[in-house]
Amino acid sequence: MLIPGIFDISRPNVSGNGVFDPDFDPESHTEWIDAKARRKHSIGLPELSEHEVVRHFTNLSHQAYGVDNGPYPLGSCTMKYNPKRNDAMAQLDGFADVHPHQPAATMQGVWDAFLELQGYIEELTGMDAVTLQPAAGAHGEFAGLLMIRKYFEKKGEKRDIVLIPDSAHGTNPASAAMVGCQCKIVPTTPQGLMDIEEMDRLLDERVATLMLTNPSTLGLFEKNIEQIAVKIHRNGSLLYYDGANLNALMGLVRPGDMGFDVIHINTHKTLATPHGSGGPGAGPVGVKEHLIPYLPVPNVRMRDGRAAPDYDLPDSIGRIKTYFGHTEVLLRALCYLLTQGPEGLKQASENAVLNANYLQAKLADLLPPIFDQPCMHECLISGGDLKISAFDFVKRLIDFKVHPPTLVGAGCVHFAKEYDAAMLIEPTETETLTTLDYMIEQFRRVASEAEIAPFTIETAPHSTDTAKIVKDEAAWVSVLEPERH
Amino acid sequence: MIAPMSRGILAGYNVHTAADRSVMLKSVGVDSIEELLHPIDKSIRLQRPLDLPPPLTEWALSHKMTALARRNLTTKTHRSWLGGGVYEHYIPETVHAIASRGEFLTAYTPYQPEMNQGILRILYDFQKLMGKVLGQPAVNCSVYDGSTALAEAAWMACRASGRDKLLVTENLWPQYRQVLATYLKGRNVEIVDLPSNPDSGQVDSETASALLKKQPFAGLIVQTPNRYGVIERLPEIHQLAHEASAVSIVACNPMLTGCFPSPGEEGFDIVCCEAQPLGLKLNAGGPYLGVIATRMELEQHLPGRIVGICQDLKGEPAFALVKENREQHVARHEATSHICSNQTLLALKVTVHLSTLGEHGFRRIAGLNVVKAHYLESQLSALPGVRRPQTGPFFNEFMLEVPCEVPALLDRLLAEQAFGGIDCSGWEPGGSRRLLIAVTELKSKTELDDYVTHFRQALQSLN
């Protein structure tokens, strides 16, 4: 049965307590509005007392699962601990109650915070300038690709092809299409790296950029990155860094030093801002010197001795959203960098790598790694020897309070077909040895269970109110539409 | 004994002791983490510590961030008459209390419906709520903000119609027009500007009709209230678009529905909005929340997540993300949009907000906006030399023309602890004497009267 919703528990005429004014009657708005133009029927919004509202949503939270609840080894999604102090700081009245149309001089704290964060991200990634405007990683890709297009336009070159490895996030090709580029897919070698020979074959005078995630979504560092950068630049193209997996590299190696011209990072991955069940995120974009003129407007920089938004960027790609960026999210990212410090960041990446390798090593006999070598911050392991599908396997983990890892088509990563039974596990650095051992125990338990009781697994999860939902369009009876008012 | 900071054990958010690390390294079969990093060539490795400040304690962080926050004036330190598309409204504390729960705040997108029926139920109800507020039944779970909602809606019309021209009123909020241009650049869509009637401040029907007859348009785009604060005549505009078989698209302030029929009820095919007025703080510009509602026939072109009802193994109905064949992780370059992370937690906030207000609370707040804004407008336009340049109706924000330079007037008002309005210079002919003033339910009669007094005094001192 579906959990009741607010419309199901609504009771007529109980709403509106607490909304009144001693001097104005809200009903008298009719004096100001032409009779023909007025609303005549009820909207159909639900009505509940405040206590019912709180109880309803609190109970719904018991059927939701965050990283606050338990381990969340969702590969390439970096579900690490989101520090509570950052939430509190980002929600201070002095930030939360600033109206974006205030005179710029009355919001100096915002500009100072933005400039400081931009500087830290520049240092973390080795880039020359940063914009904090993009709303999420995909939005950052969009901004970055627009800058690349503009760069070539200004040079009078027609370049409209984007090279994308087959292991890339789906957002890469989707963003490329949005800026009017055509995608060409670069395959992966049997060793799990991008196929450089194939890339060479695809390189021509129309290639604008290669979008590369490093470490890749297969959990491996593209160790030929310097060679790739040379080839791309020799072709007159630019190199784009998808920062989805930057969490492996903080303080160890910087995209700017690998030869990337444009990067985006996802603050909810690398900088521990909470994912909020699907956003809001933030996708800061960093560029090297030669792309600075094309940054979106406004860009916060030093002007006359103080931080301020600069709108005077004649070659800018323009505006990509209203106002300046997701301030509340960005402030959390700033707090994260301030409380980690340089050593803390490096240690976070080291521990992320250590944790993934520990899991990989402890599971290798039952669930062997797809690539027989150490991984970076996430490991790709194979369920190919099991008598059940990887899909069924991970659903059983739910019964043991472990969030399933990433699978083919599970939403985050698009793998090539040969990895059909592969699971991408990213434990993150904030899981303790005890939790890692617990997770290992559950993975092993399900793997053993597959031998003796496959049916139990195929019908899992059993501990949730809702049984397994098979994401096969044919198996769906109906998609009920929100009813017409 | 406490391990020294220099060994890094206590830095930041580290959870491992030195002993843990040894155990783990041994299991992996290496002596150090450095060995695991061997694929990274030494030549590109960072050979120095990151040049970032040393870590702060929680109390030092609080000190620093509080100091930064104090460098801002706010709508709490000053009386604000600012709008421009986002507004200072009453937000019940239930919103913060529920949205702060870690189960929601720290969760990923609900790709595992079996363990996330709670958030899926909320998003389903969000779609239903917004369907009622915007007046069309097919609603997505959010896009980044009102401006990207409009830009995505514009592309929906092009996809659905196979046409590549859009007729767009020139009285959109300037930022919406800029974002629309940025989004459509790579799509090779042409934007044709539709002038508005300078007297009413509304779309000029005759001009629109003539332009629509000239060539085939994918869609006709308007905004209500527009950048003059004026409410558009939606039924008439929809009819014009309909006759030219163009998709009618409107970006609206969702609070309007408290007093007026929703744009969907007025016939509009795609209704999008900035949902900030429905329970979201101002946050110096974001994050906000874009929503798109449309007819069922256009649902396949919607960007972003959609929650629907399907079946579990026991044959029971259950919620899940559906129609994913539209989305980037399935359709890749053929997706309706690239959007992945959206604004889910804000959709949750809006759901809690509207649930707390309910039908009557929502409508009363909308009513108070109208009453208070019109009271203030009538007081201000009675001042000598002050007039409202447009005749079209308004909701909670209106433009005024004043007998002095607006920046000087706003400076005087700022000295009286007020953000007096938005200076329209730069995007409005004759703008240096025009300003926009927004009034919401939060202003008391005393505050309204004080504003009039300060406004009058400022004008007197400037003339």
Interface residues (C-beta under 8 A of the other chain):
Chain A: M1 L2 I3 G5 I6 F7 S10 N13 V14 S15 G16 N17 G18 V19 F20 D21 P22 D23 F24 D25 P26 E27 S28 H29 E31 W32 I33 D34 A37 R38 R39 K40 S42 I43 G44 L45 P46 E47 L48 E50 V53 V54 H56 F57 T58 N59 L60 S61 H62 Q63 A64 Y65 G66 V67 D68 N69 Y72 L74 C77 M79 Y81 N82 P83 R85 D87 A88 M89 L92 D93 G94 F95 A96 D97 V98 H99 P100 H101 Q102 P103 T106 M107 Q108 G109 V110 D112 A113 Y120 E123 L124 G126 A135 A136 G137 A138 H139 E141 F142 L146 R149 H169 G170 T171 P173 A174 S175 A176 A177 M178 V179 G180 C181 C183 L220 F221 K223 I225 E226 L249 M250 G251 L252 V253 R254 D257 M258 N266 H268 A272 P274 H275 G276 S277 G278 G279 P280 G281 P296 I317 G318 R319 I320 K321 T322 Y323 F324 G325 H326 T327 E328 V329 L331 C335 L337 L338 T339 Q340 G341 P342 E343 G344 L345 K346 Q347 A348 E350 N351 V353 L354 N355 N357 Y358 Q360 A361 K362 P374 M376 K395 I398 H403 P404 G409 A410 G411 C412 V413 H414 E429 T430 E431 T432 L433 L436 T459 P461 T464 D465 T466 A467 K468 I469 V470 K471 E473 A475 W476 V477 S478 V479 L480 E481 P482 E483 R484 H485
Chain B: M5 G8 A11 G12 Y13 N14 V15 H16 D20 R21 V23 M24 L25 S27 V28 G29 V30 I33 E35 L36 L37 H38 P39 I40 D41 S43 I44 R45 L46 P49 L50 D51 L52 P53 P54 P55 L56 T57 E58 L61 S62 K64 M65 T66 L68 A69 R70 R71 N72 L73 T74 T75 K76 H78 S80 L82 G83 G84 G85 V86 E88 Y90 P92 T94 A97 I98 S100 R101 G102 E103 F104 L105 T106 A107 Y108 T109 P110 Y111 Q112 P113 E114 M115 N116 Q117 G118 I119 R121 I122 Y124 D125 Q127 K128 L129 G131 K132 V133 G135 P137 A138 V139 C141 S142 Y144 D145 G146 S147 T148 Q175 Y176 Q178 V179 A181 T182 Y183 K185 G186 R187 N188 I231 T257 G258 C259 F260 P261 S262 E265 E274 K281 L282 N283 A284 G285 G286 P287 Y288 M296 R305 G308 I309 C310 Q311 D312 L313 K314 E316 P317 A318 F319 A320 V322 K323 E324 N325 E327 Q328 H329 V330 A331 R332 H333 E334 A335 S337 H338 I339 C340 S341 N342 Q343 T344 L345 L346 L348 T351 V352 L354 S355 T356 L357 G358 E359 H360 G361 F362 R363 R364 I365 A366 G367 L368 V370 V371 K372 H374 Y375 P393 L410 L414 F419 I422 E441 S444 K445
